[in-house]
Amino acid sequence: MVQARPKPQVMRLTEAAAARLRALAARSGKPQSALRIGVKKGGCAGMEYTMDWTEEPGRFDEVVEDKGARVLIDSKAVMFLLGTEMDYQVDKLRSGFVFNNPNQTSACGCGESVQLAPAASESVEV
């Protein structure tokens, strides 16, 4: 019998991102809530990340649990987010989540939108 290959984790979280997500969920008073991440067309570079709090995953959402935090990935965004690391950064002028995405081919100057290509498919050995 052939065993199925384990499914790769779509996204990883840094400790800073996981800590911020845990803190936001605790402050909301709804510990089952999760951040739902997706992408949409828009901005000067062509695509934008979306983030919304939800208590229920969508029917085809990918559930990512990492470092005690939980995020949901919109099924339409999976191919654009494979291999992405989500970080949380604080500097003098702003704080926020940052996506280190290997599928990003360019970004606009203001940093609000990106150009993404679908993740390259892996070669399958038979």
Secondary structure, DSSP 8 states (H G I E B T S, - for coil): ---------SEEE-HHHHHHHHHHHHHHT-TT-EEEEEEEEETTTEEEEEEEEESS--TT-EEEEETTEEEEE-GGGHHHHTTEEEEEEE-SS-EEEEEE-TTEEEE-TTSS-EEE----------
